[in-house]
Amino acid sequence: MTESNLTKQPESDMEVVKVQETENTIVQGKDRKTNPLFLFMSIGSFVYAFFYTFFLYKNNSGITYPFFIGGTCLFFFLYLKKSGITAKKFSIFPLISLLLLGLGTCMTDSYVLIFFNKTGIFFLFFYLVLHNLYQDKSWDLPKYMGSIINLVFTSLAYIFRPFTDFYAYLKNKTADMSPSDSLKKNKIKSNLKYILSGILIALPLLFVILLLLYQADAVFSNMLDHVFDFDFYIDFEDDIFRILFLFLFAFFASYSIMSRISVHNLKEEIPDKRTAEPVTAITFTSLISLVYLVFCYIQVVYLFGGFGTLPENYTYSSYAREGFFQLVFVCIINLLLVLMCMKHFRESKILKGILTFISLCTYIMIASSTYRMLLYIQAYYLTFLRVFVLWMLFVIFLLMSGALIMIYQEKFPLTKYYIITVTVLYIIFSFSHPDYWIARYNLNNSLSQSASTQQNPESEYQPTSTYNDYYYLRRLSNDAAPVIFEKAQELGYDQSIWFLGYSADIVKANSDWYHSASYENGYAQDYLPQKLSLRKWNLSRWKAINIYTDYYHSNKEFAQEITSFF
């Protein structure tokens, strides 16, 4: 069978003309650099910018946040469909993780968790983008990080693409018109030009007039507040510019990022860098291993076994309660050391054995650091940093386990394992609301401390002093409000300064302005927090507001005392 028989031939001269016209149109389009996705990207970016502004303006952790994340993912998958790209199966994991992180953001009041949530959302989203646009099976974490940084910063070069794509689109449309259509088009463009000129003249005048009328009449200003505010209160003079800026930022950012990812110029192949002489690695890892051998022996004998003679002026409890932060950093160094050796040095059985030994020593260091931290917490109670360190030690343990498997199984999907492990463990950590458990543990110990001391007066593990860091409890987020109000009543702290201050902070954090005292049923309404609007609804803040309000109405003495904080 010849090649001519395999190719379908045109059945008439008319078909030949149509094929030639189509080919010419494609070539002309290419010459003009017409973006085939211009309409989708421009309209989509406009809609996205509108919802971005509505969802996020002065609202970094409300109920709209998961909808914003869901809309962002939907926009990306529609882009894939328009581009003729089928989403990969593994996309379901980052997609679900993104939605959970968005949901977790509107369920917590902790600024630390909100920051970590948004950081995770940023990297997971761009991982989702890269995973679907490139063959990333052999990519490692440094490759992903470098590619994400590349996409974000090089997208700035596409910031003016909406204008150039719009010009090319209009020029292409005009070239394809008949003479009569072209005349109509020119007439429409002429009228449009005059209309736009009128709008440009009207806008600054209209703004000045509205501003003057806003200040001139209370009824008119109140109407504008309701028209231009998402939550029925806005400073029209200041916020209109911020809203406009946020809208334009979202529009140009989304369009420029889509324009950037449309250019598939990232290198997919990762060269094999395992070319270095393993003797070098064997030398320095052997020296490090000797130090680790001595250190781990000391941990087993002195720390875990309780044998041996400690240095002067050291008790066993003071020895055990220090050095955990340093050990955490050493564990991280060990993990990076193992990964670096596997990536840059040629295969060697001796090197594998040494790396295995370093991995096992890391397990002992993780256990040592965990044990020291637990003893430290027993003496000095919980803080967010101490809880986070314990979480991070568990994460390092699992990451080191993955590296240990990789030493003997080169095809083990280490990068995917790391992404899944860190993401799942962080989502669990975020949804657990650490501030709640910190407050519960510390206040429970405050309640039972005197009895415990009486039962074991000679124990060297007793806390160094009665728990009195109530200033730290006051700085906890609204995640801790349920347990703080519960335990404050139980311990008799409900009239204490720190508890009144924490309660006042709930009111101030959820009130945009104060007004003159008004009384209802004998209570000053100034000292009640505002109800959250639907757009800004947040589970943790909603619980705190309800708990405070119920307590305020049920405890007249508290209602009188709280006034001194406003």
N, C-alpha and C positions, 0 to 999 in steps of 0.2 A: 504494500500500500504506500503510495507516494505522499509527500508532504502536502501537495495541492489537494489531495483527496481528504486529508485530515482537516483542512481549513475550510470553514463554511464560506462560500462565495456569495456576493450580492446577487440577488435575483433580477435586478433591473438597473437601468441607468439612474433612476430616481434614488435608489438606495445608495449608489456610489456617491451622489451629490450630498446626501444626508450625512454619510460617514465622513466625507471631507469637511463639511461644515462643522460637524462635531469636533473633529480633530483640530480645526482652526480655532474654534472657540476655546478649547482646552489650552492650546498654545498661547493664545492671547491672554487668557486668564493667568497663565504662569508668568508671562512677561510682565503683567501688571501686579504680580505677587498678591493676587486676591486670596484672602483667607476663606476656604470653603466652609469653615465653621463660624464665620463672622456673626451671622444673625443669632445663632445659638449662644455664642459666647457673650455678645453684647447684651441681648435681652436677658440671658441667664445671670450675667453679672449685675445688671440693674436690679433684678428681682432679689438676688442674693444680698446686694448692698442694702436694700430696703429692710429685709428681715434681719440682717446683721445689726443695723442701727436700732430697729425696734426691740430686738431681743437683748442687746448688750449695752445700750446707752445707760450709764449710771447703774449698771446691774450686772456685776461680774459673777454672781453666783445664785441667780434666781432660777425659778422653774423653767424659764425659757432657754436655759443653757443646754440641756440635753436636746431640745428641739433644734437649736443652732447647730449642734454637732451632727444630728441626724440629717439636717438640711445640707450641711457641707458635704457629707458622704454621698447623699443622693445626687447632688450637683456633679460630683466627681464621676459617679457611675453612669450618669446620663452623658457626660463627656466621653467616657469610654464607649458607650453604645453609639454615639454619633460618629466617633472615630473608627468604628468597626472593630473594636478590640473587645474580646471576651474576658471578663473578670476571671482570675484564677481561683481555684477552690479554696486555697488557704486564706483568701481575703476575708472569709467569714470570721476568723479569729480576731484580726485587728479591728474589724467592723464592730463586733460585739464588745470588744474591750473599749473602743472609743465611746460607744453608747453608755457603757457602765461608768466610765470615768466622767462623762457629762452628767449622768444621773447622780453620781457621788458628789459632784460639785454643788448641786443644789440641795444636798442633804447635810452638809456640814457648814459650820461657821468658822472653822479653823483656817486662818490665812495661810498657814504652812501647807496644809493638805490641799487647799485650793491652788496654791502655787505649783505644788508637785503634780496635781491632777492636770493642770494646763500644760505643764512641761511634757508630761507623758502623752497628752493628746497631740501636741505639736509633732513629736518625733514619731508617734504611731501613725499619724495621718500621712506624713511624708514617706514612711516605710510602706504604707498601703499604696501610695502613688508609684514608688519605685518598683515595688514587687509586681505590679500589673503592667508596667510599661517596659520593663527590661527582663532579660533572662538572668535572674539573680541567684541561681541555685548555688553557685560557688562563692558568693559574696560573703565577706566577714564583716564584723561590726565596724572596723575603721573605714571600710569601703562604703558602708551605708552612711556613716557620719559625714565623710567627705562629700558624698553625693548630695546629701541633704543640704549641707552648707553651700555647695555649688549651686543647687537649684534656687535656694532662697536669695542669695546675693546676686547671681546673674540675672534673676528675674527683674532686677531694677533696670536693666538695659531695655526691657520691653514695656516700660511705663507709658510710653507714648503710642504704643501699638493700637489702642482704640481709635486714635485720630487717623493714623496712616491706613489702617484696615478700612475705616469708614470712607476715606477718600478713594481708595482703590475699588471699593464696592460700588460707589456711585459712578466712578469712571467706567467700570465694566458694564454697568447697567445701561449707561448712556450709549456706549459703543454698540450694544445689541439692539437699539431701538430703530424703528423705521423713521423716515423723515417727519411724518405727521405726528407720531408719538414723541419725537424729539422736540417739536415745536410746543406741544402741550407740556412736556417736561420743563422746557425753558420758561414757559409762562408760570408754571407752578413754582419753579425755583425763584423766579423774580418776585412773586407774591410772598413766598416764604421768607425771602430776604427782607422785605419790608416789614413783615410780621415780627421777625426776629429783632429787627432794629427797634421796633416799638417796644418789644418786651425788655430789651436791654436798657432803653431809656426809662421805662416804667419801674424796673426793679429797684434801683437806688432811691428814686423818689418815693416809691411805695414803702420801702423800709423806713425811711425817715418819717414819713407821715404816720405809719403804724406806731412807731416808737413814741412820737409826740402824743398821738391820741391815746396810746396805752397809759401814759403818765397823766393824761388830762382827765380821764373819766374812770371811776372805779368799776362800774358795770361793764364797760367795754374791755378793761384790762382783765376782769374776771372771765369774760367770754374767751379772750385770747388764751388765757391760762388753760382753759378746758379744751380748746381746739388744738393747741400745739404741744400739749404734754401727754405723755403716755400714761402717767400715773395721776393726772389731774392736778399737778402742781409743777410749775416751771418758772424759772426766771427768764422771761422772754428775751431780755436784752443780752444776756450772756449765753444762754444755752442754744439759741438758734444757730450760732456759728459753730458750736461744738457738734451739734447734730449734723450740720452740713459737712463739716470736716470728716466725721466718722463715716458718713455715707460715701463721700468721694474716696476716702481711703479704702473702704471695702470694695468699691467698684473697680478701682484701678489695681488694687492688689490681686483680686481674683482674676481679672482679665490678663494681667501681666504674668501671673503664675501659670495660667492655662496656656498662654502663648509660649512660655518657656518650656513647659513639659511637652509641648507639641514638637519641639526640636529634639529629636532623639540622638544626641551627640555624646552621651556619656559612654565611656568604654565599659563593655560588659565583661570582657575577659580579665581575669586576675592572673598575672604571671606567677609561676611557681618560684617563690623566693627562697626555697630551701636549698641554697647553694653554698652557704658558709661552712667552713670546716668544723665538724662536731668536736674536735679536740679542744678548740677554744671554749666551747660551751661546757664541755666536761671539766675543764680546769676551774672555771670560776664557780660553777654549780657545786663542784666537790668541796671547795673551800667554804662556801656558804653552808653546805650540808654538815660539815664538821661543827660549825658554830651552832646549827640547829640541833645537832645530836646532844651537845652539852646542855643547851637550853631546855630541850624537851625532857632530858633526864632530871634536871632540877624541878621541872613542873611535876613530874610523876612522884619524885621523892619528897619534895618539900611541900608542894601545894596540895596535891591529891592524897598523898600518903601521910602527911603531917610529921615526917621524920626529918632528921637533920637539925643542925644548929643554925639559928637565924642570926643575922648581924645584930650588933649592939643596939639597944633602944628600940627594937622591933618586937611587937607582939605578933602572934600568928594572924589575928584579925586585921591589923594594920598592914601586914605584908600582903595578905590576900586581897585587900581592897584597893590596890593601886596598880597602875600599868595597863588597864584594859584598853584605853584609847590607843596607846602605842602598839599593842598587839593587833588591834584591828587594822592599823596601817601596814604592819608587817604581813598580815594575811593577804591584804590587797596586793602588796608588792609580790608576794609569792605567786598569786594567781596570774599577774601580768608576766612574771618571769617564766612560768611554765608555758603560757601561750606564745610568748616571744620566741622561746627556744624551739617550739614545735613549728613555728612559721618560717624561721630564718635559717635553721641548721639542718644539714642532711641527716637522714635517718641513722641512728646508732643505738644498738641494744644497751650499751653502757649508759648513754645519755638518757634513754628511756627509764633505766633503773634508777638513776639519780633523781630524775624528775618525779618518779613515783615516790621516792623517799621524801622529797620536799613536800609533795602533796600530803603524805601521811603526817609529816611534822606540822603541816598547816592545820590538819584536823585537831592535833593536840593543842595548838595555839588557840584555835577557835574555842575548844573546850575550856582552856585556861582563862581566856578573856570572858567567856560567858559566866564561868564560876565566880570570877572576881567581880563582875558587874552585879551579879545576884547578891553577893555579900555586901557590896556597896549600897545597893538599893535597900537591903535590909537595915542598914545603918542610917542612910540619908534619904530614903523614900524615892518616889518616882518623879521624873521630869520627862518632858517630851523627848529630849535628846537621849536619855538613858533607854527609853522604850525603843527609840529608833535604832540605837546601837544593837540591841538584842535582835531586832528584826533584820538588820543588815548582816549580823553574824550568821544567821540562818541562811540568808541569801548567798553569802560567800561560800558557805558549806555546800550548797547545791551547785553553785557555779564551779567550784573546785572539783566536785564529783563529775561534772560534765567534762572538764579538762582531763581528768584522770582516765575517763573512758576514751577520750580522743587520742590519748597517748598510744593506745593499743588498737583502736578502731578508727582508722583514718576517714572512713566514709560516714562516721557519726555526724548528724546535722547539728553541729555545735551552735552555730549562729541562731538557728530557729529555736533550739533548746533554750538558749539564753533569753531570747525575746519572750518566749512563752513563760519561762520561770519568773523573770523579773516582773512581767506584766501581771500575772495571776497573783503573785505574792503581794505586789503593791496594791492591787484592787482590794484584796482581803484586808490589808492594813488600813487603807483609806476608809472602807466601810465600817471598820471596827470602832472608829471615833476614839482615838487614844486619850483625848482630854477627859472623856467621861471616866475611863478606867483609872487614869491618874488621880482624879479627884476622889473617886471611890476608895482606892487603896490608901491614899494619904489620910483621908478623914476616918476610915475604918481603924487605921493604926492609932490615930489620935484618940479614938474612943476606947480602944482596948489596951492602950499603952501602960497605964498605971497598974492595971491588974497583972499584966505580963511581967512588969518589973518586980512586983511583989513576989511572984511565983519563982522567978529566977534572978535574984538580985546580984549574983556573982557572975552571970554569963557575960563573956566578953563580946558577944554578938548583939547585946542590947544597943539600941540607937544611942548616939552620942548625946542627944538632948531631946526634950519633948518637942514633938512636931509643932513648929510655930511659923512656918513660912507661908502665912496666909496671903501675903502680898503676891506670891507666885500663883496661888489658887485664884486670886482675883484677876490675874492676867490670862487665865484660861478662857477659851472661847465659849460660846453659848452651848457647845456640845456637852459641857459639864453641868449646865444649869439644873437638869432633873436631879442629879445626885447631890449637888451643892445645897439646893433648897431642902431636900429630904434630910440630909445629914446635919444641916445647920439647926433645924428644929430639934432633931434628936440629941445633938450635943449642947444645945442651948446657946448657939452662936448667932441666932437670928437677929440679935440686936447689936452684934459686934460691928466695928467700923469696917472691917474688910468685907463682911457680908453685905452691909448696906451699900458700900462702894461698888461691889460686883452687881448688885441689883440696879443701882443707878446707871451703871454702864449699859445695862440692857435697854433702859429707857432711852439714853442718849444715842445709842447705836441705831435705834429704830425710830428716831424722831428727827425730821428735817428742820423743824422750827419750833419755837415755844411761843405761847400766847399768855395773856394775862390770866390770873387765877380764876377759874370757874369751878363752882362746887355743885356736885350732884350726889344726893344722899349723904351729904356730910363729908365727901372726899374731894380733894383737889384733883381735878382731871389733868392738870399739867404734868403730874407725876405718873401718868400711865403711858406706856409706849403706844405708838400708832399701830393700827392693824396693817399687816402687810398687804399691799396690792397684789392682784393676781399675777402680774408680770414679775414682781420681785419676791414672790413666795419662796421661802426657804424652810425646809423641814426643821432644822435645828433652831433657827430664830423663831419660827412659829411656836415651837414647844416652849422656848424660853419666855416668850411674850405671854403665852397663856398661863404658864406657871406663876410668873411674876404677878399678873393681873389677878388671878385667883387668890394669891397670898396677900396682895395689897388690900383686897376687899374683905378678906376674912380676919385680918390682924390689924386692928386700929392703932395699936402701939407702933407697929412697923410703919404704917402709913404716916404717922406723925414724925417718926424719926427720919424717914427717907427724905423729907423736905429739906433737911440741912445740906443735902448733897447737890441741890440745884440752885 
